[in-house]
Amino acid sequence: MPRGDKSKYTGKQERKAEHIEEGYEKRGVGKKEAKRRAWATVNKETGGGNKSGSGRGKKDTNVSAKKGGRIGGRAAASRSKAARSASAKKGAATRARKSTARKSTARKSTARKTTARKRASR
């Protein structure tokens, strides 16, 4: 079978590649590059071509699908200094709040254990 032959892909894989390709084209990627990226994504998620039929092939992963929408790289650079600063302060406040909550939970569980030991020793 020649490289790049798509005859061993399922209908679902082909539809998925087509959908991903359209997304890349909407974002301004060339037709040929969009197609290459789409099939690379399908291969990464599904492990390459699978023969159709129930129970044949490997389970799909959604690794690539989970990457979208994150702010990072160029997207972060295009945000204003004030927006980045506000975001950092919000994150710091959340971490501090959760840390305090974890500490109080740990104290409560330690207190419960001590009380249980005292009762057991009586």
C-alpha positions as CSV (number, residue, x, y, z in Angstrom):
1,M,0.0,0.0,0.0
2,P,1.5,3.4,-1.0
3,R,2.2,6.0,1.7
4,G,-0.7,8.3,2.3
5,D,-3.3,5.8,1.1
6,K,-6.6,6.4,3.0
7,S,-8.4,3.2,2.1
8,K,-7.9,1.7,5.6
9,Y,-9.5,4.5,7.5
10,T,-13.0,4.3,8.8
11,G,-15.8,6.7,7.8
12,K,-15.6,8.3,11.2
13,Q,-11.9,9.0,10.8
14,E,-12.5,10.5,7.4
15,R,-15.3,12.8,8.7
16,K,-13.1,13.8,11.6
17,A,-10.2,14.7,9.3
18,E,-12.5,16.7,7.0
19,H,-13.9,18.6,10.0
20,I,-10.4,19.4,11.3
21,E,-9.3,20.4,7.9
22,E,-12.2,22.9,7.5
23,G,-11.2,24.4,10.9
24,Y,-7.6,25.0,9.8
25,E,-8.8,26.5,6.5
26,K,-11.1,29.0,8.4
27,R,-8.0,30.1,10.3
28,G,-6.1,30.8,7.1
29,V,-3.9,27.7,6.7
30,G,-3.4,26.6,3.1
31,K,-5.5,23.7,1.7
32,K,-2.5,21.3,1.4
33,E,-1.1,22.1,4.9
34,A,-4.6,21.9,6.5
35,K,-5.1,18.4,5.0
36,R,-1.7,17.3,6.3
37,R,-2.4,18.6,9.8
38,A,-5.9,17.1,9.9
39,W,-4.6,13.6,9.0
40,A,-1.7,14.0,11.5
41,T,-4.3,14.8,14.2
42,V,-6.5,11.9,13.3
43,N,-3.5,9.6,13.3
44,K,-2.5,10.9,16.8
45,E,-6.0,10.4,18.2
46,T,-6.9,7.1,16.6
47,G,-3.5,5.4,16.2
48,G,-3.7,5.4,12.3
49,G,-6.0,3.5,10.0
50,N,-8.5,1.0,11.5
51,K,-10.6,-1.5,9.6
52,S,-14.3,-0.9,10.1
53,G,-16.4,-3.2,12.2
54,S,-17.3,-3.6,15.9
55,G,-14.4,-4.3,18.2
56,R,-11.7,-3.7,15.6
57,G,-8.9,-1.2,16.2
58,K,-7.9,0.7,19.3
59,K,-9.9,3.1,21.4
60,D,-9.7,6.8,20.3
61,T,-8.0,9.4,22.6
62,N,-8.9,13.1,22.6
63,V,-5.4,14.4,23.3
64,S,-5.5,17.0,20.5
65,A,-9.1,18.0,21.1
66,K,-8.2,19.0,24.7
67,K,-5.5,21.4,23.6
68,G,-7.8,24.0,22.0
69,G,-8.8,27.3,23.7
70,R,-5.8,27.7,26.0
71,I,-4.3,31.1,26.3
72,G,-0.6,30.9,25.6
73,G,2.1,31.9,23.3
74,R,1.0,34.6,20.9
75,A,-2.5,34.9,22.4
76,A,-1.0,35.9,25.8
77,A,1.3,38.4,24.2
78,S,-1.6,40.1,22.5
79,R,-3.3,40.7,25.8
80,S,-2.7,44.0,27.6
81,K,-0.4,44.2,30.6
82,A,-3.3,45.0,32.9
83,A,-5.3,42.0,31.7
84,R,-2.3,39.6,32.3
85,S,-1.7,41.2,35.7
86,A,-5.4,40.9,36.7
87,S,-5.3,37.2,35.6
88,A,-2.2,36.5,37.6
89,K,-3.6,38.2,40.7
90,K,-6.8,36.2,40.4
91,G,-4.9,33.0,40.1
92,A,-2.7,33.8,43.1
93,A,-5.8,34.6,45.2
94,T,-7.4,31.3,44.2
95,R,-4.3,29.3,45.1
96,A,-4.1,31.0,48.5
97,R,-7.7,30.4,49.2
98,K,-7.5,26.7,48.3
99,S,-4.3,26.3,50.3
100,T,-6.0,27.7,53.4
101,A,-8.9,25.3,52.9
102,R,-6.6,22.3,52.5
103,K,-4.8,23.3,55.7
104,S,-8.0,23.6,57.8
105,T,-9.2,20.2,56.4
106,A,-5.9,18.6,57.4
107,R,-6.2,20.1,60.9
108,K,-9.8,18.8,61.3
109,S,-8.8,15.2,60.2
110,T,-5.8,15.3,62.6
111,A,-8.1,16.4,65.4
112,R,-10.6,13.6,64.6
113,K,-7.8,11.0,64.6
114,T,-6.5,12.2,68.0
115,T,-10.0,12.1,69.5
116,A,-10.5,8.5,68.1
117,R,-7.2,7.4,69.6
118,K,-8.1,8.8,73.0
119,R,-11.5,7.0,72.9
120,A,-9.8,3.7,71.9
121,S,-7.3,3.9,74.7
122,R,-10.0,4.4,77.5
